[in-house]
Amino acid sequence: MTDPIPPGGPGVPPSRTVREGWESHGVPGPQSLQAGRSQALESAGASWSRRVAELGVGAPHRPRPGDAGGPHRGGAELPLSPPPHPRGLWPLLKPAEPLAAPHSPLQSVSLPRAMASALSYVSKFKSFAILFFTPLLLLPLIILMPAKFVRCAYVIILMAIYWCTEVIPLAVTSLMPALLFPLLKILDSKQVCVQYMKDTNMLFLGGLIVAVAVEHWNLHKRIALRTLLWVGAKPAQLMLGFMGVTAFLSMWISNTATTAMMVPIVEAVLQQMEATSTATEASLGALELADKGKASELPGSQVIFEGPAMGQRENCDRKSMCKAMTLCVCYAASIGGTATLTGTGPNVVLLGQMHELFPDSKDTVNFASWFGFAFPNMVIMLLLAWLWLQCIYMGFNFKKSWGCGLERKNNEKAAYEVLQEEYRKLGPFSFAEVNVLLCFFLLVSLWFSRDPGFMPGWLSVAWAEGETQYASDATVAIFVAMLLFVVPSQKPKFNFCSQTEEERKIPFYPPALLNWKVTQEKVPWGIVLLLGGGFALAKGCEVSGLSEWMGKQMEPLHAVPPAAITLILSLLVAVFTECTSNVATTTLFLPIFASMSRSIGLNPLYVMLPCTLSASFAFMLPVATPPNAIVFAYGHLKVSDMGCFQHW
């Protein structure tokens, strides 16, 4: 016999009051059971039809005090323990009070949909409100105080809000000075537009084109795999190798491209290590069971099984290792970009702001001087990050971390085989890779030898007259970038006499290492506009007098120690860059910090350098930087895993 349908509908569990009635009332005897069941079925069907008509399809039934289902007192009573099929007694129990409607499955589906729909509408209206109402709400600022520096502040505040909320693309927001500065009579159009293609922009563009060539011919992947094979496959060494390779590549190409290339390699190594560990555990488990079977045959033997606890601990260790290996890549990419002047956007912003705000600083910040300052700092930060990840996720146990035991040896062998297989897929060193590597070495050597500072460089030979320097780091970058469109990607064939008819139709000069289609697709042109917008803002602050006004407001900071000022401002930038672009962060803050430094008699670099580095250290949220988002997408991490690193 089938069980009757409960009041809430089929498959819906009894509510709290029903359970209370079950415990507090006597259970009806078997004589009234059949009559009560029939009456309950009729009443439940009628009530369900009424509720469907009132609330629509799928609405739950709300039992009423008058409905069938009250306790039948007549007859012998059964024990108070619930029967084998308690659903059969639900219609026969009288609730203590009217019951709330049980939670319908359709309600559980419709509620999240309604919330998602409401949130989507809020998001749409939020973007609309920020985009159109922000300029209107800020208009009283320039109406009540029609000074030139107030109009410049209006543009800066508006761009800061748009940059933080990203209601329009960052690059489009960067074009606002070209529109608003002439309309508000801050700068004429020629003065504004020239800021968008300065020497610093050309330096960054040349570095990006060289990075595109390295990526296009997979030279970065070959360097990474070769280095990892040399480092070794022990857990601690492997993590240090991943971090070192990622940081080195991020010095020259974008941290996003570096992370996107390295994470699949890390994932393949982890998967192979997981498969090897599973196979090793299975074989060891079989041996352990066999040994226990033999031991149980001996008199007085006691067998203690510790498999589940050990398995849980090993599973936890594997998860921690996956977290450490993936986190180390995105963190090393952000740290490595700080070592070179073109490694990340904030460094280039600092260079441009120094040239714009302090034109008499000459060539204080160039590629060689920046590398001498930032490279040791990068190495220290990288080692500290490695130690922190090692202690938090893998434990600083020498035997465990550096590889001992059968399983560790099997894991190391599996990881090494994966790296070897990936390197084997690249094939032999190609002619194009050799040429790209030569162009890369040429770029770095020309940058370092242009004006090293401790000795005369090639700039002083023929490209310097008095205070004028005709060649800069941007000249070198553009020279090597143009070479990539000229140097062939294949060996030219000189055997004209022995060529076939088809070979004679092929042009003598092979295709170049790069073509414009590849360059146009892979170069992030928006960053160039973002840099230009920052330089235009800096120029507007200087011309309008906003920099001077902000400097006067910060004169009371004379009493604060310089070290405390630097620490507080660096923390401010580090928190701010978690929510917005690091380039936009430095573009907004560096002119303010420069004005403050001049007003209190402090060297601007004392504040601007640490704050520039802090803008690149966005480790806390998946959305803070593209490397964090790439790593987070692989599913090994939670937001809390990233947050614990930010506080060290």
C-alpha positions as CSV (number, residue, x, y, z in Angstrom):
1,M,0.0,0.0,0.0
2,T,1.4,3.4,-0.9
3,D,1.9,6.1,1.7
4,P,-0.6,9.0,1.7
5,I,0.5,12.4,0.4
6,P,1.6,14.8,3.2
7,P,-0.1,18.2,3.5
8,G,2.8,20.1,2.0
9,G,2.8,18.0,-1.2
10,P,4.8,14.9,-2.2
11,G,8.3,14.8,-1.0
12,V,8.1,17.8,1.3
13,P,9.2,17.1,4.9
14,P,6.9,17.9,7.9
15,S,7.2,21.4,9.4
16,R,8.3,22.1,13.0
17,T,4.8,22.3,14.4
18,V,3.9,18.9,12.9
19,R,6.9,17.4,14.6
20,E,5.9,19.0,17.9
21,G,2.4,17.6,17.5
22,W,3.8,14.1,16.8
23,E,5.8,14.2,20.0
24,S,3.1,15.7,22.2
25,H,0.0,13.8,21.0
26,G,-0.9,10.1,21.2
27,V,-0.6,8.1,18.0
28,P,-4.0,6.8,16.7
29,G,-4.9,3.2,16.8
30,P,-5.2,0.8,13.8
31,Q,-9.0,0.8,13.8
32,S,-9.3,4.5,12.8
33,L,-6.2,4.4,10.5
34,Q,-8.0,3.6,7.2
35,A,-10.8,6.1,7.8
36,G,-8.4,8.8,8.8
37,R,-6.2,8.2,5.7
38,S,-9.2,8.4,3.3
39,Q,-10.5,11.6,4.9
40,A,-7.0,13.1,4.8
41,L,-6.6,12.3,1.1
42,E,-9.9,14.0,0.2
43,S,-9.3,17.0,2.3
44,A,-5.7,17.4,1.1
45,G,-6.8,17.2,-2.6
46,A,-9.6,19.8,-2.1
47,S,-7.2,22.1,-0.2
48,W,-4.5,21.7,-2.8
49,S,-7.0,22.6,-5.6
50,R,-8.1,25.8,-3.7
51,R,-4.5,26.9,-3.2
52,V,-3.6,26.3,-6.8
53,A,-6.5,28.5,-7.9
54,E,-5.4,31.2,-5.4
55,L,-1.7,31.2,-5.8
56,G,-1.0,29.7,-9.2
57,V,0.7,26.5,-10.2
58,G,3.2,25.0,-7.8
59,A,1.9,26.9,-4.7
60,P,2.2,24.9,-1.5
61,H,-0.8,23.8,0.6
62,R,-1.3,25.6,3.9
63,P,-3.2,23.2,6.3
64,R,-6.0,24.8,8.2
65,P,-7.2,23.9,11.7
66,G,-10.5,22.5,10.2
67,D,-8.8,20.2,7.7
68,A,-8.7,16.5,8.3
69,G,-5.7,15.3,10.0
70,G,-6.6,15.8,13.7
71,P,-5.8,13.0,16.1
72,H,-8.3,10.2,16.4
73,R,-8.6,9.5,20.1
74,G,-10.6,6.4,19.8
75,G,-9.1,2.9,19.8
76,A,-6.1,1.4,21.4
77,E,-3.0,3.5,21.3
78,L,0.3,2.5,19.8
79,P,3.7,3.0,21.3
80,L,5.1,6.6,21.1
81,S,8.1,5.6,19.0
82,P,7.6,6.5,15.3
83,P,6.5,3.7,12.9
84,P,8.6,2.4,10.1
85,H,6.8,4.7,7.6
86,P,6.0,7.9,9.4
87,R,4.7,9.7,6.3
88,G,1.5,7.6,6.6
89,L,0.7,9.3,9.9
90,W,1.2,12.9,8.9
91,P,-2.4,13.6,7.8
92,L,-3.6,12.1,11.1
93,L,-1.8,14.5,13.4
94,K,-3.4,17.7,14.5
95,P,-1.0,20.7,14.6
96,A,-0.8,22.8,17.6
97,E,-1.3,26.0,15.5
98,P,-1.8,26.9,11.9
99,L,1.3,26.0,9.9
100,A,3.3,28.2,7.7
101,A,3.5,27.1,4.1
102,P,6.3,24.6,3.6
103,H,9.1,25.7,1.3
104,S,8.2,24.6,-2.2
105,P,11.0,23.5,-4.6
106,L,9.6,26.1,-7.1
107,Q,10.0,28.8,-4.5
108,S,13.6,27.8,-3.9
109,V,14.2,28.3,-7.6
110,S,12.3,31.5,-8.0
111,L,13.7,33.3,-5.0
112,P,17.4,33.3,-6.3
113,R,16.1,34.2,-9.7
114,A,14.2,37.2,-8.3
115,M,17.2,38.3,-6.3
116,A,19.5,38.0,-9.3
117,S,17.0,39.9,-11.4
118,A,16.8,42.7,-8.8
119,L,20.6,42.8,-8.5
120,S,20.9,43.1,-12.3
121,Y,18.5,46.0,-12.3
122,V,20.4,47.7,-9.5
123,S,23.6,47.2,-11.3
124,K,22.2,48.8,-14.5
125,F,20.8,51.8,-12.7
126,K,24.1,52.1,-10.7
127,S,26.1,52.5,-13.8
128,F,23.6,54.9,-15.3
129,A,23.5,57.1,-12.1
130,I,27.3,57.2,-11.8
131,L,27.8,58.0,-15.5
132,F,25.3,60.8,-15.8
133,F,24.6,62.2,-12.3
134,T,28.3,62.5,-11.2
135,P,29.1,65.4,-13.5
136,L,25.9,67.1,-12.5
137,L,26.5,66.7,-8.8
138,L,30.0,68.1,-9.1
139,L,28.9,71.1,-11.2
140,P,28.3,73.4,-8.1
141,L,32.0,73.0,-7.4
142,I,33.0,75.1,-10.5
143,I,29.9,77.3,-10.3
144,L,30.6,78.5,-6.7
145,M,34.4,78.7,-7.1
146,P,35.1,79.6,-10.8
147,A,38.9,79.4,-10.3
148,K,41.2,77.7,-12.8
149,F,42.5,75.2,-10.3
150,V,39.0,74.3,-9.2
151,R,38.0,73.5,-12.8
152,C,41.1,71.2,-13.0
153,A,40.1,69.6,-9.7
154,Y,36.6,69.0,-11.2
155,V,38.1,67.0,-14.1
156,I,40.4,65.0,-11.8
157,I,37.6,64.0,-9.4
158,L,35.3,63.1,-12.3
159,M,38.1,60.9,-13.8
160,A,38.9,59.3,-10.5
161,I,35.3,58.2,-10.0
162,Y,35.1,56.9,-13.5
163,W,38.4,55.1,-13.1
164,C,37.4,53.5,-9.8
165,T,33.9,52.4,-10.9
166,E,34.9,51.6,-14.6
167,V,31.5,52.7,-15.9
168,I,33.3,53.3,-19.1
169,P,36.6,51.7,-20.2
170,L,39.7,53.1,-18.5
171,A,41.3,54.1,-21.8
172,V,38.1,56.1,-22.8
173,T,38.2,57.9,-19.4
174,S,41.8,58.8,-20.1
175,L,40.7,60.8,-23.2
176,M,38.6,63.2,-21.0
177,P,41.4,65.8,-20.6
178,A,41.6,66.1,-24.4
179,L,37.9,67.1,-24.3
180,L,37.4,68.9,-20.9
181,F,40.7,70.9,-20.6
182,P,40.0,73.0,-23.7
183,L,36.3,73.4,-22.9
184,L,37.0,74.5,-19.3
185,K,39.9,76.8,-20.5
186,I,42.6,75.0,-18.6
187,L,44.9,74.0,-21.5
188,D,44.5,74.5,-25.2
189,S,44.0,71.4,-27.4
190,K,47.6,71.4,-28.7
191,Q,49.1,71.4,-25.2
192,V,46.8,68.6,-24.1
193,C,47.2,66.3,-27.2
194,V,51.0,66.3,-27.1
195,Q,50.9,64.6,-23.7
196,Y,49.4,61.5,-25.2
197,M,52.5,60.5,-27.2
198,K,55.5,61.6,-25.2
199,D,58.9,60.0,-24.9
200,T,57.7,57.8,-22.0
201,N,54.8,56.4,-24.1
202,M,57.2,55.5,-26.9
203,L,59.5,53.7,-24.4
204,F,56.6,51.6,-23.1
205,L,55.3,50.9,-26.6
206,G,58.7,49.7,-27.8
207,G,59.0,47.4,-24.8
208,L,55.5,46.0,-25.5
209,I,56.4,45.2,-29.1
210,V,59.6,43.3,-28.1
211,A,57.5,41.4,-25.5
212,V,55.0,40.5,-28.3
213,A,57.8,39.0,-30.4
214,V,59.0,36.9,-27.4
215,E,55.5,35.6,-26.9
216,H,54.8,35.0,-30.5
217,W,57.8,32.6,-31.0
218,N,57.3,30.9,-27.6
219,L,60.8,32.0,-26.4
220,H,59.4,32.7,-22.9
221,K,58.1,29.2,-22.6
222,R,61.4,27.7,-23.6
223,I,63.3,29.8,-21.1
224,A,60.8,28.8,-18.3
225,L,61.0,25.1,-19.0
226,R,64.7,25.0,-19.4
227,T,65.2,26.9,-16.1
228,L,62.7,24.6,-14.2
229,L,64.5,21.5,-15.5
230,W,67.8,23.0,-14.2
231,V,66.3,23.9,-10.8
232,G,64.9,20.4,-10.0
233,A,61.5,19.0,-9.0
234,K,61.6,18.8,-5.2
235,P,58.6,20.7,-3.8
236,A,60.5,23.7,-2.3
237,Q,62.9,23.9,-5.2
238,L,60.0,23.6,-7.7
239,M,58.1,26.5,-6.1
240,L,61.2,28.6,-5.9
241,G,61.9,27.8,-9.6
242,F,58.4,28.7,-10.6
243,M,58.7,32.0,-8.8
244,G,62.1,32.8,-10.2
245,V,61.2,32.1,-13.8
246,T,57.9,34.0,-13.5
247,A,59.6,37.0,-12.0
248,F,62.3,37.1,-14.6
249,L,59.9,36.8,-17.5
250,S,57.6,39.5,-15.9
251,M,60.6,41.9,-16.0
252,W,60.4,42.0,-19.8
253,I,56.9,40.9,-20.8
254,S,53.5,41.7,-19.3
255,N,52.7,39.9,-16.0
256,T,49.4,38.8,-17.5
257,A,51.1,37.0,-20.4
258,T,53.6,35.5,-18.0
259,T,50.9,34.2,-15.7
260,A,48.8,32.8,-18.6
261,M,51.8,30.9,-19.8
262,M,53.1,29.6,-16.5
263,V,49.8,28.5,-14.8
264,P,49.1,25.7,-17.3
265,I,52.6,24.3,-16.7
266,V,52.0,24.4,-13.0
267,E,48.6,22.7,-13.4
268,A,50.1,19.9,-15.6
269,V,52.8,19.2,-13.0
270,L,50.3,19.1,-10.1
271,Q,48.0,16.8,-12.0
272,Q,50.8,14.4,-12.8
273,M,52.0,14.5,-9.2
274,E,48.4,13.8,-8.0
275,A,48.1,10.8,-10.3
276,T,51.5,9.4,-9.2
277,S,50.5,9.9,-5.5
278,T,47.2,8.0,-6.1
279,A,49.0,5.1,-7.7
280,T,51.6,5.0,-5.0
281,E,48.9,5.0,-2.3
282,A,47.0,2.1,-4.0
283,S,50.1,0.0,-4.2
284,L,51.2,0.7,-0.6
285,G,47.6,0.0,0.6
286,A,47.6,-3.4,-1.0
287,L,51.0,-4.2,0.6
288,E,49.7,-3.0,4.0
289,L,46.5,-5.1,3.8
290,A,48.6,-8.2,2.9
291,D,50.9,-7.5,5.9
292,K,48.0,-7.1,8.2
293,G,46.5,-10.4,7.0
294,K,49.7,-12.2,7.8
295,A,50.0,-10.4,11.2
296,S,46.5,-11.4,12.2
297,E,47.4,-15.0,11.8
298,L,49.9,-14.7,14.6
299,P,48.7,-15.4,18.2
300,G,48.2,-12.3,20.3
301,S,48.8,-9.8,17.5
302,Q,47.0,-6.5,17.4
303,V,46.5,-4.6,14.2
304,I,45.9,-0.9,14.3
305,F,44.5,0.6,11.1
306,E,45.5,4.3,10.5
307,G,44.6,4.6,6.8
308,P,41.7,7.1,6.9
309,A,43.4,9.6,9.2
310,M,46.6,9.5,7.2
311,G,44.7,9.7,3.9
312,Q,42.9,12.9,5.1
313,R,46.1,14.5,6.2
314,E,47.8,13.7,2.9
315,N,44.8,15.0,1.0
316,C,45.0,18.2,3.0
317,D,48.7,18.5,2.2
318,R,48.0,18.1,-1.5
319,K,45.4,20.9,-1.4
320,S,47.9,23.1,0.4
321,M,50.6,22.4,-2.2
322,C,48.2,23.2,-5.0
323,K,47.4,26.5,-3.4
324,A,51.0,27.4,-2.8
325,M,52.1,26.5,-6.3
326,T,49.4,28.5,-8.0
327,L,49.6,31.5,-5.7
328,C,53.4,31.7,-6.1
329,V,53.0,32.3,-9.9
330,C,50.6,35.3,-9.7
331,Y,52.6,36.9,-6.8
332,A,55.9,36.4,-8.5
333,A,54.5,38.0,-11.7
334,S,53.5,41.1,-9.8
335,I,56.8,41.3,-7.9
336,G,59.0,40.7,-10.9
337,G,57.5,43.5,-12.9
338,T,58.8,46.1,-10.4
339,A,62.5,45.3,-11.3
340,T,62.6,47.1,-14.7
341,L,61.4,50.4,-15.8
342,T,59.2,48.9,-18.5
343,G,58.1,45.8,-16.5
344,T,54.8,47.3,-15.3
345,G,52.7,50.4,-15.9
346,P,53.3,52.3,-12.6
347,N,57.0,52.4,-13.2
348,V,56.5,54.2,-16.5
349,V,54.0,56.5,-14.9
350,L,56.6,57.5,-12.3
351,L,59.2,58.2,-15.1
352,G,56.7,60.4,-17.0
353,Q,55.6,62.3,-13.9
354,M,59.2,63.0,-13.0
355,H,59.9,64.4,-16.5
356,E,56.6,66.4,-16.4
357,L,56.7,67.8,-12.8
358,F,60.5,68.1,-12.4
359,P,62.0,68.9,-15.8
360,D,65.3,69.9,-14.2
361,S,65.8,66.4,-12.8
362,K,67.5,65.5,-16.1
363,D,68.0,61.8,-16.4
364,T,67.7,60.8,-12.7
365,V,65.3,58.0,-13.5
366,N,66.4,55.9,-16.4
367,F,66.6,52.1,-17.1
368,A,70.0,51.6,-15.5
369,S,69.3,53.6,-12.4
370,W,65.9,52.1,-11.8
371,F,67.3,48.6,-12.2
372,G,70.0,49.3,-9.7
373,F,67.4,50.4,-7.2
374,A,64.5,48.0,-7.8
375,F,66.2,44.7,-8.7
376,P,67.7,44.0,-5.2
377,N,64.3,45.0,-3.7
378,M,62.6,42.5,-6.1
379,V,64.9,39.7,-5.1
380,I,64.3,40.3,-1.4
381,M,60.5,40.5,-1.9
382,L,60.6,37.3,-3.9
383,L,62.5,35.4,-1.2
384,L,60.2,36.7,1.5
385,A,57.1,35.7,-0.5
386,W,58.6,32.2,-1.0
387,L,59.3,31.8,2.7
388,W,55.8,33.0,3.6
389,L,54.1,30.6,1.2
390,Q,56.3,27.8,2.3
391,C,55.5,28.3,6.0
392,I,51.8,28.9,5.5
393,Y,50.9,26.1,3.1
394,M,53.7,23.6,3.0
395,G,55.3,23.9,6.4
396,F,59.0,24.6,6.7
397,N,60.0,21.0,7.2
398,F,63.3,20.2,5.6
399,K,62.7,16.5,5.1
400,K,59.2,17.0,3.8
401,S,59.8,20.1,1.6
402,W,63.1,19.0,0.0
403,G,61.9,15.6,-0.8
404,C,62.4,12.3,1.1
405,G,60.7,9.0,1.0
406,L,59.2,6.8,-1.8
407,E,56.2,9.0,-2.6
408,R,58.3,12.2,-2.7
409,K,60.7,10.6,-5.1
410,N,57.8,9.3,-7.3
411,N,56.3,12.8,-7.3
412,E,59.6,14.4,-8.2
413,K,60.1,12.0,-11.1
414,A,56.5,12.6,-12.4
415,A,57.0,16.4,-12.2
416,Y,60.3,16.2,-14.0
417,E,58.8,14.0,-16.7
418,V,56.0,16.5,-17.3
419,L,58.6,19.3,-17.7
420,Q,60.7,17.3,-20.0
421,E,57.6,16.4,-22.1
422,E,56.6,20.0,-22.4
423,Y,60.1,21.0,-23.4
424,R,60.3,18.2,-25.9
425,K,57.1,19.5,-27.6
426,L,58.8,22.8,-28.4
427,G,61.3,21.0,-30.7
428,P,64.8,22.2,-31.4
429,F,65.8,25.9,-31.2
430,S,64.5,27.6,-34.3
431,F,66.1,30.3,-36.4
432,A,63.3,32.7,-35.4
433,E,63.9,32.1,-31.7
434,V,67.6,32.7,-32.1
435,N,66.9,36.1,-33.8
436,V,64.4,37.2,-31.2
437,L,66.9,36.3,-28.5
438,L,69.6,38.3,-30.2
439,C,67.3,41.3,-30.5
440,F,66.3,41.0,-26.8
441,F,70.0,40.9,-25.7
442,L,70.7,43.9,-28.0
443,L,67.8,45.9,-26.3
444,V,69.0,45.2,-22.8
445,S,72.7,45.9,-23.5
446,L,71.9,49.2,-25.2
447,W,69.6,50.2,-22.3
448,F,72.3,49.5,-19.7
449,S,75.2,51.0,-21.7
450,R,73.4,54.2,-22.8
451,D,74.2,56.2,-19.7
452,P,75.2,53.9,-16.8
453,G,76.3,56.8,-14.5
454,F,79.5,55.3,-13.1
455,M,81.2,55.5,-16.6
456,P,80.6,57.3,-19.9
457,G,78.1,55.5,-22.1
458,W,77.6,55.4,-25.9
459,L,75.3,58.4,-25.5
460,S,78.2,60.7,-24.8
461,V,80.0,59.6,-28.0
462,A,77.9,61.5,-30.6
463,W,74.4,62.0,-29.2
464,A,75.0,64.6,-26.4
465,E,75.7,68.3,-26.8
466,G,75.9,70.2,-23.5
467,E,72.7,69.7,-21.7
468,T,70.9,68.2,-24.7
469,Q,70.7,64.4,-25.0
470,Y,69.4,63.4,-28.4
471,A,68.9,59.7,-27.6
472,S,66.9,58.2,-24.7
473,D,65.7,54.8,-23.6
474,A,62.7,55.3,-25.9
475,T,65.1,55.6,-28.9
476,V,66.6,52.2,-28.1
477,A,63.2,50.6,-27.6
478,I,61.8,51.9,-30.9
479,F,65.1,50.9,-32.7
480,V,64.8,47.3,-31.6
481,A,61.1,47.2,-32.2
482,M,61.6,48.3,-35.8
483,L,64.3,45.6,-36.2
484,L,61.7,42.9,-35.4
485,F,59.8,43.9,-38.5
486,V,63.0,43.6,-40.6
487,V,65.0,40.6,-39.3
488,P,63.9,37.4,-41.1
489,S,62.2,34.5,-39.3
490,Q,63.8,31.9,-41.6
491,K,67.2,31.4,-43.2
492,P,67.4,33.0,-46.7
493,K,68.2,30.5,-49.5
494,F,71.1,31.3,-51.7
495,N,71.1,28.2,-53.9
496,F,69.7,30.0,-56.9
497,C,71.0,27.5,-59.4
498,S,69.6,24.4,-57.8
499,Q,66.1,25.8,-57.0
500,T,63.0,24.2,-58.5
501,E,60.4,26.1,-60.4
502,E,58.2,26.4,-57.3
503,E,61.1,27.6,-55.1
504,R,61.9,30.4,-57.6
505,K,58.4,31.8,-57.2
506,I,59.0,32.2,-53.4
507,P,60.4,35.7,-52.5
508,F,64.1,35.6,-51.6
509,Y,63.7,37.5,-48.4
510,P,61.7,35.4,-45.8
511,P,58.9,36.9,-43.6
512,A,60.0,39.1,-40.7
513,L,59.8,38.1,-37.1
514,L,56.7,40.2,-36.6
515,N,54.0,41.6,-38.8
516,W,51.6,44.4,-38.1
517,K,48.5,42.1,-37.7
518,V,50.1,40.2,-34.8
519,T,51.3,43.4,-33.2
520,Q,48.0,45.1,-33.5
521,E,46.2,42.2,-31.9
522,K,48.6,41.6,-28.9
523,V,49.7,45.1,-27.9
524,P,47.5,46.6,-25.2
525,W,46.9,50.0,-26.8
526,G,44.6,51.1,-23.9
527,I,47.6,51.4,-21.6
528,V,49.2,53.9,-23.9
529,L,46.1,56.1,-23.7
530,L,46.0,55.6,-19.9
531,L,49.6,56.8,-19.6
532,G,48.8,59.8,-21.8
533,G,45.7,60.7,-19.8
534,G,47.9,60.7,-16.6
535,F,50.5,63.0,-18.2
536,A,47.7,65.3,-19.3
537,L,46.4,65.5,-15.8
538,A,49.8,66.3,-14.4
539,K,50.3,69.1,-16.9
540,G,46.8,70.5,-16.1
541,C,47.6,70.4,-12.3
542,E,50.8,72.4,-13.0
543,V,49.4,75.0,-15.3
544,S,46.2,75.6,-13.4
545,G,47.9,76.0,-10.0
546,L,46.2,73.0,-8.4
547,S,49.6,71.5,-7.5
548,E,50.6,74.7,-5.7
549,W,47.3,74.9,-3.8
550,M,47.5,71.2,-2.7
551,G,51.1,71.8,-1.5
552,K,50.0,74.7,0.7
553,Q,47.2,72.6,2.3
554,M,49.8,69.9,3.2
555,E,52.3,72.2,4.9
556,P,51.2,71.1,8.5
557,L,52.8,67.7,7.6
558,H,56.1,69.3,8.5
559,A,55.7,67.9,12.0
560,V,55.3,64.3,10.9
561,P,58.4,62.1,10.4
562,P,59.2,61.4,6.8
563,A,59.3,57.7,7.4
564,A,55.8,57.7,8.9
565,I,54.5,59.7,5.9
566,T,56.0,57.2,3.5
567,L,54.6,54.3,5.4
568,I,51.1,55.7,5.6
569,L,51.0,56.7,1.9
570,S,52.3,53.4,0.8
571,L,49.6,51.6,2.7
572,L,47.0,53.9,1.3
573,V,48.2,53.1,-2.3
574,A,48.3,49.4,-1.6
575,V,44.7,49.4,-0.3
576,F,43.5,51.6,-3.2
577,T,45.1,49.5,-5.9
578,E,43.1,46.4,-4.7
579,C,40.0,48.1,-6.1
580,T,41.2,49.9,-9.2
581,S,43.9,49.7,-11.9
582,N,47.5,50.2,-10.6
583,V,48.2,52.6,-13.5
584,A,45.2,54.7,-12.6
585,T,46.2,54.6,-9.0
586,T,49.7,56.0,-9.6
587,T,48.4,58.5,-12.1
588,L,46.0,59.9,-9.5
589,F,48.3,59.9,-6.5
590,L,51.8,60.7,-7.7
591,P,51.1,64.4,-8.6
592,I,49.5,64.9,-5.2
593,F,52.5,63.3,-3.5
594,A,54.9,65.4,-5.5
595,S,53.1,68.6,-4.4
596,M,53.2,67.5,-0.8
597,S,56.9,66.7,-1.0
598,R,57.8,70.1,-2.4
599,S,55.6,71.9,0.3
600,I,57.3,70.1,3.2
601,G,60.9,70.2,1.8
602,L,61.1,66.5,1.2
603,N,62.8,64.8,-1.8
604,P,59.8,63.7,-4.0
605,L,61.5,60.3,-4.8
606,Y,61.5,59.5,-1.1
607,V,57.7,59.2,-1.3
608,M,57.0,58.5,-4.9
609,L,59.3,55.5,-5.2
610,P,57.8,53.4,-2.4
611,C,54.3,54.3,-3.5
612,T,55.0,53.3,-7.0
613,L,56.2,49.9,-5.8
614,S,53.2,49.5,-3.6
615,A,50.8,50.0,-6.5
616,S,52.2,46.8,-8.0
617,F,51.7,44.7,-4.9
618,A,48.0,43.9,-5.3
619,F,47.8,40.5,-3.7
620,M,44.6,40.5,-1.8
621,L,41.7,40.1,-4.2
622,P,41.2,38.0,-7.4
623,V,40.0,41.1,-9.2
624,A,43.0,43.3,-8.1
625,T,45.2,42.3,-11.1
626,P,44.8,40.0,-14.1
627,P,47.4,37.4,-12.8
628,N,45.3,37.0,-9.6
629,A,42.1,36.4,-11.7
630,I,43.9,33.9,-14.0
631,V,45.1,31.8,-11.0
632,F,41.8,32.1,-9.2
633,A,39.9,30.7,-12.2
634,Y,41.6,27.3,-11.9
635,G,39.6,26.5,-8.7
636,H,42.3,25.7,-6.2
637,L,41.9,29.0,-4.2
638,K,39.4,30.9,-2.1
639,V,39.5,34.6,-1.5
640,S,40.7,34.0,2.0
641,D,43.7,32.2,0.7
642,M,44.8,35.4,-1.1
643,G,43.9,37.7,1.8
644,C,46.3,36.0,4.2
645,F,49.3,37.0,2.1
646,Q,48.5,40.7,2.0
647,H,49.1,41.1,5.7
648,W,52.7,39.9,5.9
